[in-house]
């Protein structure tokens, strides 16, 4: 195949420069390097010039480049290049660490490499990749702009992009302008920003709007529906197509974890039921038949009689207390909180870009460690807590996102007891206020005013719990400041408890306990539940026997609140919920009595959830006097 000669205006053909036993080496006309081995080259018989295949793309001089048409650009090869130019050249240049001696490319703003083009008159330099792949002088928009064409704007100016609001001198994208409308924007914004989209954070479709400013309408007070930072109405953003007071930054709305990538301009909007899709058949005013159970469920009000410390809601896996409103099976122990029974079949959740569907049990195998698969248990993609109850799962092909009903019930913003300002479900991460790590959970709650973060794992801790040696409920204290002692005593581990950390306390009895000591590492697993580990049945049971059993992994006394038990005719194996699943022999079977702890429940998708997390609960000052030395 003939190629245009870069040295003149005619064609050249690729030739294999093999000359038998006496090969003729050549000097590359472009890089001026002498060939050191047999190599394929480009040779122009008219010019009598030869170059490496990689150098063939690079002219020694570019007479008129779109970014610098006034003077020619000369190819510069720095002494750092001590090897032959490769036979092929990548489409994207690999960016090396900054070098003050080379500077930056005036086209893409990336670091100059050891081969670049330079104008000595203007001190203008661009990378070799930008030189051989110049941006087009004009582009024709196909989506959002009404004018015929945009013209390349070769200068970098510190003005906001009219399409997204980001400064034009930031990043490596090219800038184009429509002079007739005084409009300037990034090339990607012109070519790639969709006109109409749908995100899960709003119930209506959103359309890209050049500006929300109107002299007759109050357009102040817009906060981005994703990052919750102010929206400048003078520049492009996405706003509700039906006129809601809702706007999202262009860059936030088109994030890969926010938008599903579907352009909806010209696509007919499907009619969906805005109400809750009921998963049950109502038999009478107090009886329902739920789709996840074969028997009738009877409604009981706020004073139920099924609270015995061992009954759980089958959806959220929280223990039933006497103040819960329930639907209880009339023939077996199946129980649902009223709010859990009313969970919608499908939801649009801010933490995921696709709709989620309610499932009564995990349907996928859960890889708990290498070559160990668990059936009947799942890990929540929001808080990374493991559970066995109802779950919301994404049904898109190849997507394995799933939420337990507690994370799925969280509103997009609410007041948490640990902080005085509203916390928002965030798309960014930071150091968790409680555990002081940025690895708390995959998603975080964020205070926009203070730039503070709280991981969902810590943020979802129950505000009330129960301890079998205290008849009163224990409340979660979010740390104290200015206390006289500065430390308390944990009733379970009998070690010091610093007042600055989160802990559970009884205001009446003065009991204080570490969060992990009271709740354990696995807060939302269901006792007396059977799972399959590599097709072998294993029971999840409470670890409150006396004495504590030996762990099958470390051979020490197991202190976890819940353990795996595998029992056959001769052996019994105990393992913590975290560890290697090998099943050694266990000589003696411990006895199990009532639970040492149980959690109070909250109602998902109901105001009770916000109330339990609403306000900080200070420790009763009298409690400090009764703490152990």
TATAHU-V107654 format. One record per pair of residues at least 12 apart in sequence whose C-alpha atoms are under 8 Angstrom apart, sorted by the first residue. I is the first residue (numbers start at 1). GAP is how many residues later the second one is. If there is no record, write none. Layout:
I,GAP + I,GAP
//
This chain:
1,12 + 1,13 + 2,12 + 5,39 + 6,50 + 6,51 + 6,52 + 6,53 + 7,40 + 7,52 + 7,53 + 8,39 + 11,33 + 12,30 + 12,31 + 12,32 + 12,33 + 13,29 + 13,30 + 13,31 + 14,26 + 14,27 + 14,28 + 14,29 + 15,25 + 15,26 + 15,27 + 15,28 + 16,23 + 16,24 + 16,25 + 17,21 + 17,22 + 17,23 + 17,24 + 18,20 + 18,21 + 23,15 + 25,12 + 25,13 + 26,24 + 27,23 + 27,24 + 28,21 + 28,22 + 28,23 + 28,24 + 28,27 + 29,20 + 29,21 + 29,22 + 30,21 + 30,25 + 30,26 + 30,28 + 30,29 + 30,30 + 31,24 + 31,46 + 33,51 + 35,49 + 40,12 + 40,13 + 41,12 + 42,14 + 52,33 + 52,34 + 52,35 + 53,33 + 53,34 + 53,35 + 54,31 + 54,32 + 54,33 + 54,34 + 54,35 + 55,30 + 57,75 + 58,17 + 58,70 + 58,74 + 59,16 + 60,14 + 60,15 + 61,12 + 61,13 + 61,14 + 62,12 + 65,66 + 65,69 + 66,68 + 66,69 + 66,70 + 66,71 + 66,88 + 67,40 + 67,87 + 68,56 + 71,48 + 71,50 + 72,47 + 73,44 + 73,45 + 73,46 + 74,43 + 74,44 + 74,45 + 75,40 + 75,41 + 75,42 + 75,43 + 76,38 + 76,39 + 76,40 + 76,41 + 76,42 + 77,37 + 77,38 + 77,39 + 78,36 + 78,37 + 79,35 + 80,34 + 81,33 + 81,34 + 91,38 + 92,37 + 93,36 + 95,15 + 95,16 + 95,18 + 96,15 + 96,17 + 97,14 + 98,13 + 99,12 + 99,13 + 104,21 + 104,22 + 105,20 + 105,21 + 105,22 + 106,18 + 106,19 + 106,20 + 107,19 + 107,20 + 107,23 + 107,47 + 107,65 + 107,67 + 108,18 + 108,22 + 108,63 + 108,64 + 108,65 + 108,66 + 109,62 + 109,63 + 110,62 + 112,14 + 112,15 + 113,14 + 115,12 + 115,13 + 116,12 + 117,14 + 135,17 + 135,39 + 136,16 + 137,14 + 137,15 + 138,12 + 138,13 + 138,14 + 138,38 + 139,12 + 141,49 + 141,50 + 142,49 + 143,47 + 143,48 + 143,49 + 143,50 + 143,51 + 143,52 + 144,46 + 144,49 + 144,50 + 144,51 + 144,64 + 145,45 + 147,31 + 149,29 + 150,26 + 150,27 + 150,28 + 151,25 + 151,26 + 151,27 + 152,22 + 152,23 + 152,24 + 152,25 + 153,21 + 153,22 + 153,23 + 153,24 + 154,20 + 154,21 + 156,12 + 156,13 + 156,19 + 157,12 + 160,75 + 161,23 + 161,24 + 161,25 + 161,74 + 162,21 + 162,22 + 162,23 + 162,48 + 162,73 + 162,74 + 163,21 + 163,22 + 163,23 + 163,26 + 163,27 + 163,47 + 163,72 + 163,73 + 163,74 + 163,87 + 164,21 + 164,25 + 164,71 + 164,72 + 164,73 + 164,85 + 164,86 + 164,87 + 165,67 + 165,70 + 165,71 + 165,85 + 168,17 + 168,18 + 173,13 + 173,14 + 173,15 + 174,12 + 174,13 + 175,12 + 193,57 + 193,61 + 194,14 + 194,69 + 195,12 + 195,13 + 195,68 + 195,69 + 195,70 + 196,12 + 196,67 + 196,68 + 196,69 + 197,62 + 197,65 + 197,66 + 197,67 + 197,68 + 198,61 + 198,62 + 198,66 + 199,54 + 199,59 + 199,60 + 199,61 + 199,154 + 200,58 + 200,148 + 200,149 + 200,150 + 200,152 + 200,153 + 200,154 + 200,155 + 201,24 + 201,25 + 201,147 + 201,148 + 201,149 + 204,36 + 204,37 + 204,38 + 205,35 + 205,36 + 205,37 + 206,32 + 206,33 + 206,34 + 206,35 + 207,31 + 207,32 + 207,33 + 207,34 + 208,28 + 208,29 + 208,30 + 208,31 + 208,42 + 209,27 + 209,28 + 209,29 + 209,30 + 210,24 + 210,25 + 210,26 + 210,27 + 211,22 + 211,23 + 211,24 + 211,25 + 211,26 + 212,21 + 212,22 + 212,23 + 212,24 + 213,20 + 213,21 + 219,14 + 220,13 + 222,23 + 222,24 + 222,25 + 223,23 + 223,24 + 223,25 + 224,22 + 224,23 + 224,24 + 224,25 + 225,21 + 225,22 + 225,23 + 226,22 + 226,23 + 226,26 + 226,27 + 226,200 + 226,201 + 227,25 + 227,199 + 227,200 + 228,196 + 228,220 + 229,219 + 231,16 + 231,17 + 231,18 + 236,13 + 236,14 + 237,12 + 237,13 + 238,12 + 238,15 + 257,95 + 257,96 + 258,92 + 258,93 + 258,94 + 258,95 + 259,94 + 260,93 + 260,94 + 276,66 + 276,67 + 276,68 + 276,69 + 277,67 + 277,68 + 277,69 + 278,64 + 278,65 + 278,66 + 278,67 + 279,12 + 279,62 + 279,63 + 279,64 + 279,65 + 279,66 + 286,12 + 286,13 + 286,14 + 287,12 + 290,51 + 292,68 + 293,41 + 295,34 + 295,35 + 295,36 + 296,33 + 296,34 + 296,35 + 297,30 + 297,31 + 297,32 + 297,33 + 297,38 + 298,28 + 298,29 + 298,30 + 298,31 + 298,32 + 299,26 + 299,27 + 299,28 + 299,29 + 299,39 + 300,25 + 300,26 + 300,27 + 300,28 + 301,23 + 301,24 + 301,25 + 302,20 + 302,21 + 302,22 + 302,23 + 302,24 + 303,19 + 303,20 + 303,21 + 303,22 + 304,18 + 304,19 + 304,20 + 304,21 + 304,22 + 305,17 + 306,14 + 306,16 + 307,13 + 307,14 + 307,15 + 309,12 + 309,285 + 309,286 + 309,289 + 310,284 + 310,285 + 311,22 + 311,24 + 312,23 + 312,24 + 312,214 + 313,21 + 313,22 + 313,23 + 313,24 + 314,20 + 314,21 + 314,22 + 314,75 + 314,76 + 315,21 + 315,22 + 315,25 + 315,45 + 315,74 + 315,75 + 315,76 + 315,90 + 316,24 + 316,73 + 316,74 + 316,88 + 316,89 + 316,90 + 317,70 + 317,71 + 317,72 + 317,207 + 317,208 + 317,209 + 318,206 + 318,281 + 318,282 + 318,283 + 318,284 + 319,279 + 319,280 + 319,281 + 319,282 + 320,280 + 320,281 + 321,279 + 321,280 + 324,13 + 324,277 + 325,12 + 325,13 + 326,12 + 327,14 + 337,266 + 338,265 + 339,264 + 339,265 + 339,266 + 339,267 + 340,263 + 340,264 + 343,262 + 344,14 + 345,12 + 345,13 + 346,12 + 349,59 + 350,62 + 350,75 + 351,31 + 351,74 + 351,76 + 351,92 + 352,49 + 354,40 + 354,42 + 355,39 + 355,40 + 356,36 + 356,37 + 356,38 + 356,39 + 356,46 + 357,35 + 357,36 + 357,37 + 357,38 + 358,32 + 358,33 + 358,34 + 358,35 + 359,31 + 359,32 + 359,33 + 359,34 + 360,29 + 360,30 + 360,31 + 361,15 + 361,27 + 361,28 + 361,29 + 361,30 + 362,13 + 362,14 + 362,15 + 362,16 + 362,26 + 362,27 + 362,28 + 362,29 + 363,12 + 363,13 + 364,14 + 365,13 + 366,12 + 366,13 + 369,211 + 372,161 + 372,162 + 372,209 + 373,160 + 373,161 + 374,157 + 374,158 + 374,159 + 374,160 + 375,156 + 375,157 + 375,158 + 375,160 + 376,12 + 376,154 + 376,155 + 376,156 + 377,154 + 379,23 + 380,22 + 380,23 + 380,24 + 381,20 + 381,21 + 381,22 + 381,61 + 382,20 + 382,21 + 382,25 + 382,59 + 382,60 + 382,61 + 382,74 + 383,24 + 383,58 + 383,59 + 383,60 + 383,72 + 383,73 + 383,74 + 384,57 + 384,58 + 384,73 + 385,72 + 385,137 + 385,138 + 385,139 + 386,136 + 386,138 + 386,139 + 387,17 + 387,137 + 387,138 + 387,139 + 388,136 + 388,137 + 388,138 + 389,15 + 389,137 + 390,14 + 390,15 + 391,12 + 391,13 + 391,14 + 392,12 + 392,13 + 392,16 + 405,199 + 406,54 + 406,198 + 407,49 + 407,53 + 409,195 + 409,196 + 410,194 + 410,195 + 412,12 + 412,13 + 413,12 + 414,196 + 415,195 + 415,198 + 415,199 + 415,200 + 416,43 + 416,194 + 416,197 + 416,198 + 416,199 + 417,61 + 417,196 + 417,197 + 417,198 + 417,199 + 417,200 + 418,60 + 418,197 + 418,198 + 419,197 + 420,195 + 421,26 + 421,28 + 422,25 + 423,22 + 423,23 + 423,24 + 423,25 + 424,21 + 424,22 + 424,23 + 424,24 + 425,18 + 425,19 + 425,20 + 425,21 + 426,17 + 426,18 + 426,19 + 426,20 + 427,16 + 427,17 + 428,15 + 428,16 + 429,14 + 429,15 + 429,24 + 430,14 + 430,22 + 430,23 + 430,24 + 431,21 + 431,22 + 431,23 + 432,12 + 432,20 + 432,21 + 432,22 + 432,23 + 433,19 + 433,20 + 433,21 + 433,22 + 434,20 + 434,24 + 434,67 + 434,68 + 435,23 + 440,15 + 440,16 + 440,17 + 440,18 + 441,14 + 441,15 + 441,16 + 442,13 + 442,14 + 443,12 + 443,13 + 444,12 + 445,14 + 462,14 + 462,137 + 462,138 + 462,139 + 462,150 + 463,12 + 463,13 + 463,149 + 463,150 + 464,12 + 464,135 + 464,136 + 464,148 + 465,39 + 465,132 + 465,133 + 465,134 + 465,135 + 466,131 + 466,132 + 466,133 + 466,134 + 467,51 + 467,129 + 467,130 + 467,131 + 468,127 + 468,128 + 468,129 + 469,127 + 470,39 + 472,34 + 472,36 + 473,33 + 474,30 + 474,31 + 474,32 + 474,33 + 475,29 + 475,30 + 475,31 + 475,142 + 476,26 + 476,27 + 476,28 + 476,29 + 476,141 + 477,25 + 477,26 + 477,27 + 477,28 + 477,139 + 477,140 + 477,141 + 477,142 + 478,22 + 478,23 + 478,24 + 478,25 + 478,138 + 478,139 + 478,140 + 479,20 + 479,21 + 479,22 + 479,23 + 479,24 + 480,19 + 480,20 + 480,21 + 480,138 + 480,139 + 481,18 + 481,19 + 483,16 + 485,139 + 486,12 + 486,13 + 486,14 + 487,12 + 488,24 + 488,136 + 488,139 + 488,140 + 488,141 + 489,23 + 489,24 + 489,138 + 489,139 + 489,140 + 490,21 + 490,22 + 490,23 + 490,24 + 491,20 + 491,21 + 491,22 + 492,21 + 492,25 + 492,26 + 493,24 + 497,16 + 497,17 + 502,12 + 502,13 + 503,12 + 504,14 + 505,114 + 506,117 + 507,112 + 507,113 + 507,116 + 508,112 + 508,115 + 509,114 + 510,110 + 510,112 + 510,113 + 510,114 + 510,116 + 510,117 + 511,112 + 511,116 + 512,115 + 518,79 + 519,42 + 519,78 + 519,79 + 520,40 + 520,41 + 520,42 + 521,39 + 521,40 + 522,39 + 522,40 + 522,55 + 525,15 + 525,37 + 526,14 + 527,13 + 527,14 + 527,15 + 527,35 + 528,12 + 528,13 + 528,14 + 529,12 + 537,29 + 538,26 + 538,27 + 538,28 + 538,29 + 539,25 + 539,26 + 539,27 + 540,22 + 540,23 + 540,24 + 540,25 + 541,21 + 541,22 + 541,23 + 541,24 + 542,19 + 542,20 + 542,21 + 542,50 + 542,53 + 543,15 + 543,16 + 543,17 + 543,18 + 543,19 + 543,20 + 543,49 + 544,17 + 544,48 + 544,49 + 544,50 + 544,51 + 544,52 + 545,45 + 545,46 + 545,47 + 545,48 + 546,44 + 546,45 + 546,46 + 547,43 + 548,42 + 549,25 + 549,40 + 549,41 + 550,24 + 550,36 + 551,22 + 551,23 + 551,24 + 551,25 + 552,21 + 552,22 + 552,23 + 552,30 + 552,31 + 552,32 + 552,33 + 552,34 + 553,22 + 553,26 + 553,27 + 553,28 + 553,29 + 558,17 + 558,18 + 560,16 + 560,17 + 562,14 + 562,15 + 563,12 + 563,13 + 563,14 + 564,12 + 564,13 + 566,17 + 571,14 + 571,15 + 571,16 + 572,13 + 572,14 + 572,15 + 572,16 + 572,17 + 573,12 + 573,13 + 574,12
//
